[in-house]
């Protein structure tokens, strides 16, 4: 497992820019939860509307 191209860890914290910012971490967490809820709501709303159209046809 010695295939990593990283040879030094100096400056590696630059990749974790949100690590010391609790507000940003919570904001990203809440935004992703809201996004997931929006996707689920849209999917159920869309499917319900389509099933109603199918029921009316036949």
C-alpha positions, -999 to +999 in steps of 0.1 A: +000+000+000+029+024-007+013+038-038+002+072-025+016+102-045+017+123-013+052+123+001+048+151+027+019+161+049+030+198+051+002+220+040-023+191+038-047+211+060-054+232+029-076+204+016-098+205+047-108+241+046-140+236+067-122+217+095-120+246+119-153+263+110-182+247+128-207+271+112-197+260+077-199+223+087-234+227+101-244+248+072-233+221+047-250+194+068-283+213+069-281+222+032-275+186+023-304+174+045-327+201+029-316+190-005-323+154+002-358+163+016-365+184-015-355+155-038-378+131-019-407+156-019-403+163-056-402+126-064-433+117-044-452+147-057-443+139-093-452+102-089-485+110-072-494+133-100-485+107-127-505+080-109-536+103-108-532+109-145-531+071-151-562+065-129-582+091-149-573+075-182-584+040-175 
